[in-house]
Amino acid sequence: MSEIEFVDELPIPVGEAGNWKSNAAKAFGDALRANPRRWGKWPTPIGEATCYTYRNDINGGRKTGFPAGEFEAAVSDGCLWVRFMGGDAS
């Protein structure tokens, strides 16, 4: 009988989480949650056009790991900035 492989977490599908590791997205989200209302700079290099796409996706709740209403994103000086606003975006 072949050896059975076990894993604690499933592999990340190609293209998920904006082509970067979900654990990096989770770590960024966790850091933002630990610093509510403070702006955090996106942790990986992305082009300016991608900044605007990610901004729209985060603000619209379409970015993996950034639920609608909890995060706010903005582009400033060609960089993407995100902040945690809380569960009710108050």
CYANA upper distance limits for C-alpha pairs under 8 A (distance plus 0.5 A):
 12 ILE  CA     16 GLU  CA      7.26
 12 ILE  CA     21 LYS  CA      7.81
 12 ILE  CA     22 SER  CA      7.74
 14 VAL  CA     19 ASN  CA      7.54
 15 GLY  CA     19 ASN  CA      5.27
 15 GLY  CA     20 TRP  CA      8.44
 16 GLU  CA     20 TRP  CA      7.96
 16 GLU  CA     22 SER  CA      8.21
 16 GLU  CA     64 THR  CA      8.17
 17 ALA  CA     21 LYS  CA      7.24
 17 ALA  CA     22 SER  CA      6.30
 17 ALA  CA     25 ALA  CA      7.67
 17 ALA  CA     63 LYS  CA      7.59
 17 ALA  CA     64 THR  CA      5.79
 17 ALA  CA     65 GLY  CA      8.14
 18 GLY  CA     63 LYS  CA      8.17
 18 GLY  CA     64 THR  CA      8.22
 20 TRP  CA     24 ALA  CA      7.62
 20 TRP  CA     25 ALA  CA      8.02
 21 LYS  CA     25 ALA  CA      7.16
 22 SER  CA     26 LYS  CA      6.55
 23 ASN  CA     27 ALA  CA      6.52
 24 ALA  CA     28 PHE  CA      6.65
 25 ALA  CA     29 GLY  CA      6.61
 25 ALA  CA     65 GLY  CA      7.09
 26 LYS  CA     30 ASP  CA      6.48
 26 LYS  CA     65 GLY  CA      7.01
 27 ALA  CA     31 ALA  CA      6.63
 28 PHE  CA     32 LEU  CA      6.73
 28 PHE  CA     43 PRO  CA      7.84
 29 GLY  CA     33 ARG  CA      6.64
 29 GLY  CA     65 GLY  CA      7.58
 29 GLY  CA     66 PHE  CA      7.67
 29 GLY  CA     84 PHE  CA      8.39
 30 ASP  CA     34 ALA  CA      6.72
 31 ALA  CA     35 ASN  CA      6.96
 32 LEU  CA     36 PRO  CA      6.65
 32 LEU  CA     38 ARG  CA      7.84
 32 LEU  CA     39 TRP  CA      8.28
 32 LEU  CA     40 GLY  CA      7.21
 32 LEU  CA     82 VAL  CA      8.32
 32 LEU  CA     83 ARG  CA      6.48
 32 LEU  CA     84 PHE  CA      5.98
 33 ARG  CA     84 PHE  CA      6.09
 33 ARG  CA     86 GLY  CA      8.21
 35 ASN  CA     84 PHE  CA      7.90
 36 PRO  CA     83 ARG  CA      7.23
 36 PRO  CA     84 PHE  CA      5.56
 36 PRO  CA     85 MET  CA      6.54
 36 PRO  CA     86 GLY  CA      7.56
 37 ARG  CA     83 ARG  CA      5.96
 37 ARG  CA     84 PHE  CA      5.99
 37 ARG  CA     85 MET  CA      5.98
 38 ARG  CA     83 ARG  CA      6.09
 38 ARG  CA     84 PHE  CA      7.77
 39 TRP  CA     81 TRP  CA      6.33
 39 TRP  CA     82 VAL  CA      5.87
 39 TRP  CA     83 ARG  CA      5.16
 39 TRP  CA     84 PHE  CA      8.45
 40 GLY  CA     81 TRP  CA      5.90
 40 GLY  CA     82 VAL  CA      5.79
 40 GLY  CA     83 ARG  CA      6.56
 41 LYS  CA     79 CYS  CA      7.65
 41 LYS  CA     80 LEU  CA      6.49
 41 LYS  CA     81 TRP  CA      5.05
 41 LYS  CA     82 VAL  CA      6.98
 42 TRP  CA     79 CYS  CA      7.97
 42 TRP  CA     80 LEU  CA      6.04
 42 TRP  CA     81 TRP  CA      6.38
 42 TRP  CA     82 VAL  CA      7.50
 46 ILE  CA     50 THR  CA      6.64
 46 ILE  CA     51 CYS  CA      7.13
 47 GLY  CA     51 CYS  CA      6.84
 47 GLY  CA     78 GLY  CA      8.37
 48 GLU  CA     52 TYR  CA      7.22
 48 GLU  CA     78 GLY  CA      5.75
 48 GLU  CA     79 CYS  CA      7.28
 49 ALA  CA     53 THR  CA      7.02
 50 THR  CA     54 TYR  CA      6.50
 51 CYS  CA     55 ARG  CA      6.49
 51 CYS  CA     75 VAL  CA      7.00
 51 CYS  CA     78 GLY  CA      7.83
 51 CYS  CA     79 CYS  CA      6.98
 51 CYS  CA     80 LEU  CA      5.73
 52 TYR  CA     56 ASN  CA      6.71
 52 TYR  CA     74 ALA  CA      8.50
 52 TYR  CA     75 VAL  CA      7.18
 52 TYR  CA     80 LEU  CA      8.18
 53 THR  CA     57 ASP  CA      6.67
 54 TYR  CA     58 ILE  CA      6.44
 54 TYR  CA     63 LYS  CA      7.78
 54 TYR  CA     80 LEU  CA      8.36
 55 ARG  CA     59 ASN  CA      6.55
 55 ARG  CA     73 ALA  CA      5.56
 55 ARG  CA     74 ALA  CA      6.36
 55 ARG  CA     75 VAL  CA      7.55
 55 ARG  CA     80 LEU  CA      7.52
 56 ASN  CA     60 GLY  CA      6.41
 56 ASN  CA     73 ALA  CA      8.22
 57 ASP  CA     61 GLY  CA      6.51
 57 ASP  CA     62 ARG  CA      5.24
 57 ASP  CA     63 LYS  CA      5.72
 58 ILE  CA     62 ARG  CA      6.40
 58 ILE  CA     63 LYS  CA      5.62
 58 ILE  CA     66 PHE  CA      6.64
 58 ILE  CA     67 PRO  CA      8.21
 58 ILE  CA     68 ALA  CA      7.76
 58 ILE  CA     71 PHE  CA      7.37
 58 ILE  CA     72 GLU  CA      7.36
 58 ILE  CA     73 ALA  CA      6.80
 59 ASN  CA     68 ALA  CA      7.22
 59 ASN  CA     69 GLY  CA      7.95
 59 ASN  CA     71 PHE  CA      7.29
 59 ASN  CA     72 GLU  CA      6.11
 59 ASN  CA     73 ALA  CA      6.56
 60 GLY  CA     68 ALA  CA      6.57
 61 GLY  CA     66 PHE  CA      6.82
 61 GLY  CA     67 PRO  CA      5.63
 61 GLY  CA     68 ALA  CA      4.21
 61 GLY  CA     69 GLY  CA      7.58
 62 ARG  CA     66 PHE  CA      8.08
 62 ARG  CA     67 PRO  CA      8.06
 62 ARG  CA     68 ALA  CA      7.89
 63 LYS  CA     67 PRO  CA      7.99
 66 PHE  CA     70 GLU  CA      7.51
 66 PHE  CA     71 PHE  CA      6.83
 67 PRO  CA     71 PHE  CA      7.50
 69 GLY  CA     85 MET  CA      8.08
 69 GLY  CA     86 GLY  CA      8.22
 69 GLY  CA     87 GLY  CA      7.18
 69 GLY  CA     88 ASP  CA      6.68
 69 GLY  CA     89 ALA  CA      5.62
 70 GLU  CA     84 PHE  CA      6.38
 70 GLU  CA     85 MET  CA      5.76
 70 GLU  CA     86 GLY  CA      5.50
 70 GLU  CA     87 GLY  CA      5.45
 70 GLU  CA     88 ASP  CA      6.91
 70 GLU  CA     89 ALA  CA      5.82
 71 PHE  CA     82 VAL  CA      7.30
 71 PHE  CA     83 ARG  CA      6.08
 71 PHE  CA     84 PHE  CA      5.01
 71 PHE  CA     85 MET  CA      5.89
 71 PHE  CA     86 GLY  CA      7.75
 71 PHE  CA     89 ALA  CA      7.77
 72 GLU  CA     82 VAL  CA      6.15
 72 GLU  CA     83 ARG  CA      5.89
 72 GLU  CA     84 PHE  CA      7.01
 72 GLU  CA     85 MET  CA      7.25
 73 ALA  CA     80 LEU  CA      7.54
 73 ALA  CA     81 TRP  CA      6.12
 73 ALA  CA     82 VAL  CA      4.78
 73 ALA  CA     83 ARG  CA      6.98
 74 ALA  CA     80 LEU  CA      6.46
 74 ALA  CA     81 TRP  CA      5.82
 74 ALA  CA     82 VAL  CA      6.96
 75 VAL  CA     79 CYS  CA      5.98
 75 VAL  CA     80 LEU  CA      5.17
 75 VAL  CA     81 TRP  CA      6.55
 76 SER  CA     80 LEU  CA      7.13
 76 SER  CA     81 TRP  CA      7.79
 85 MET  CA     89 ALA  CA      5.32
 85 MET  CA     90 SER  CA      7.06
 86 GLY  CA     90 SER  CA      7.30
